[in-house]
Amino acid sequence: MSSYTPVPGKEIAEFATSDLVLLKDVHEGWYVEYKRELPNPKSIAKSISAFANTYGGWLFIGVEESSKSNNAAGSCPGIPNAELDVAMQVIRQSVAGHLNPTPHFEAQVLFGPSGQVGLDQGRCVICIQVMQSPLAPHVHSSGIIYRRVSDSSEPKPENDRH
């Protein structure tokens, strides 16, 4: 199982809002994906299954890339706190409804404000850690097995696991 963490020396439960500034040095890739806003349920399931089927990884919702040419974290616009309960329900239902078997993941919510990363009061970032799964492959409801390939989730045959 992967022990990579974008916040060195901390487990997901220990992440603090002040740690978001460290993501400015972390590029999207094999272990990290940034989403500015909550993706649709099938896209959430695709990302989580790709991490579970490969080496594990981290999905940050409410974080945007610095630019098209620099895929490190830029600002953290977050999602409204008022939408958090629904967002968490969508994430759980996306995984349960679109993946078989259902992979394990953990989530931590980081609340604003943080002027260092542009996260305003009343907004939050959802951090999701997905461990490499011993139950892989996790098949998407589309019938596809996704794996993490560099900075994207790609369909791969079962005999091409790593």
C-alpha positions as CSV (number, residue, x, y, z in Angstrom):
1,M,0.0,0.0,0.0
2,S,1.2,3.5,-0.8
3,S,2.4,5.6,2.1
4,Y,2.7,8.8,0.0
5,T,1.2,11.8,1.6
6,P,1.2,15.3,0.1
7,V,1.6,16.7,3.6
8,P,4.8,15.1,4.9
9,G,4.7,13.6,8.3
10,K,0.9,13.8,8.6
11,E,-1.9,11.3,8.3
12,I,-5.2,12.6,6.7
13,A,-6.9,13.0,10.1
14,E,-4.0,15.4,11.1
15,F,-4.4,17.7,8.1
16,A,-5.1,21.3,8.9
17,T,-6.2,24.2,6.7
18,S,-2.7,25.7,7.0
19,D,-1.3,22.6,5.3
20,L,-3.1,23.5,2.0
21,V,-0.2,25.9,1.2
22,L,2.1,22.9,0.8
23,L,0.0,21.7,-2.2
24,K,1.4,24.6,-4.2
25,D,4.5,22.5,-4.6
26,V,2.6,19.3,-5.4
27,H,1.7,18.6,-9.0
28,E,-1.1,16.4,-10.3
29,G,0.3,13.0,-11.1
30,W,0.2,9.3,-10.1
31,Y,-0.8,10.2,-6.6
32,V,-2.7,13.5,-6.7
33,E,-5.7,15.0,-8.5
34,Y,-7.3,18.4,-8.0
35,K,-10.9,19.3,-8.8
36,R,-12.0,23.0,-8.5
37,E,-15.6,21.9,-7.8
38,L,-17.5,18.7,-7.0
39,P,-17.4,16.5,-10.2
40,N,-20.4,14.5,-11.3
41,P,-20.9,11.1,-9.6
42,K,-19.4,9.0,-12.4
43,S,-16.3,11.2,-12.6
44,I,-15.8,10.9,-8.8
45,A,-16.1,7.1,-9.0
46,K,-13.7,7.1,-12.0
47,S,-11.0,9.0,-10.0
48,I,-11.4,7.0,-6.8
49,S,-11.3,3.6,-8.7
50,A,-8.2,4.6,-10.7
51,F,-6.3,5.3,-7.4
52,A,-7.6,2.2,-5.7
53,N,-6.7,0.1,-8.8
54,T,-3.2,1.5,-9.0
55,Y,-1.0,2.8,-6.1
56,G,-3.6,4.7,-4.1
57,G,-3.7,8.5,-4.1
58,W,-5.4,11.8,-3.1
59,L,-8.3,13.7,-4.5
60,F,-8.7,17.3,-3.5
61,I,-12.1,18.9,-4.2
62,G,-12.1,22.7,-4.0
63,V,-8.5,23.1,-5.3
64,E,-7.7,24.4,-8.8
65,E,-4.5,23.9,-10.8
66,S,-2.1,26.8,-10.9
67,S,-2.4,27.1,-14.7
68,K,-2.7,24.9,-17.8
69,S,1.1,24.7,-18.0
70,N,1.6,24.2,-14.2
71,N,-0.6,21.5,-12.7
72,A,0.5,22.2,-9.1
73,A,-2.2,23.5,-6.8
74,G,-3.1,27.1,-7.3
75,S,-5.8,28.8,-5.3
76,C,-8.3,26.9,-3.2
77,P,-11.8,28.4,-4.0
78,G,-13.3,25.5,-2.0
79,I,-17.0,24.6,-1.9
80,P,-19.6,26.4,0.2
81,N,-19.9,25.0,3.7
82,A,-23.6,24.9,3.2
83,E,-23.2,22.3,0.4
84,L,-20.8,20.1,2.4
85,D,-23.3,17.5,3.7
86,V,-24.7,17.0,0.2
87,A,-21.2,16.9,-1.3
88,M,-20.1,14.2,1.1
89,Q,-23.3,12.2,0.5
90,V,-22.7,12.5,-3.3
91,I,-19.1,11.2,-2.9
92,R,-20.2,8.2,-0.7
93,Q,-23.1,7.4,-3.1
94,S,-20.9,7.8,-6.2
95,V,-18.4,5.2,-4.9
96,A,-21.1,2.8,-3.6
97,G,-23.3,3.1,-6.7
98,H,-20.7,3.1,-9.5
99,L,-17.9,0.8,-8.2
100,N,-17.8,-2.9,-7.6
101,P,-16.4,-3.9,-5.2
102,T,-16.6,-0.7,-3.2
103,P,-13.1,0.6,-2.3
104,H,-12.2,2.1,1.0
105,F,-11.4,5.8,1.3
106,E,-11.1,8.4,4.0
107,A,-12.1,12.0,3.8
108,Q,-11.1,15.1,5.8
109,V,-12.7,18.5,5.4
110,L,-10.6,21.7,5.8
111,F,-12.5,24.9,6.6
112,G,-11.6,28.4,5.6
113,P,-10.5,31.1,6.0
114,S,-6.9,30.8,4.8
115,G,-5.6,33.9,3.0
116,Q,-2.5,32.0,1.9
117,V,-4.5,29.8,-0.5
118,G,-7.5,32.0,-1.2
119,L,-9.9,29.9,0.8
120,D,-12.7,32.2,2.1
121,Q,-14.7,32.0,5.3
122,G,-17.7,29.8,4.7
123,R,-15.9,27.6,2.2
124,C,-14.0,24.3,2.6
125,V,-11.8,21.8,0.8
126,I,-12.5,18.1,0.8
127,C,-9.4,15.9,1.0
128,I,-9.9,12.2,0.0
129,Q,-7.3,9.6,0.6
130,V,-7.7,6.3,-1.4
131,M,-5.4,3.4,-0.5
132,Q,-4.2,0.9,-3.0
133,S,-6.8,-1.8,-2.8
134,P,-6.2,-5.5,-2.1
135,L,-9.7,-6.0,-3.7
136,A,-8.7,-4.6,-7.1
137,P,-9.9,-4.4,-9.8
138,H,-12.7,-2.1,-8.9
139,V,-15.0,-2.0,-12.0
140,H,-16.8,1.2,-12.9
141,S,-20.5,1.0,-13.7
142,S,-19.6,1.7,-17.3
143,G,-17.9,-1.7,-17.3
144,I,-14.4,-0.2,-17.4
145,I,-11.4,-0.7,-15.1
146,Y,-9.7,2.6,-14.6
147,R,-6.1,3.0,-13.5
148,R,-4.0,6.0,-12.7
149,V,-1.6,6.8,-15.5
150,S,0.5,9.9,-14.8
151,D,-2.0,12.7,-14.2
152,S,-5.1,11.0,-15.5
153,S,-7.5,8.1,-15.0
154,E,-7.3,5.8,-18.0
155,P,-9.1,2.6,-19.0
156,K,-6.7,-0.3,-18.8
157,P,-7.1,-4.1,-19.3
158,E,-6.9,-6.2,-16.1
159,N,-3.7,-7.9,-17.3
160,D,-2.0,-4.4,-17.3
161,R,-2.2,-3.6,-13.6
162,H,1.0,-1.5,-13.2
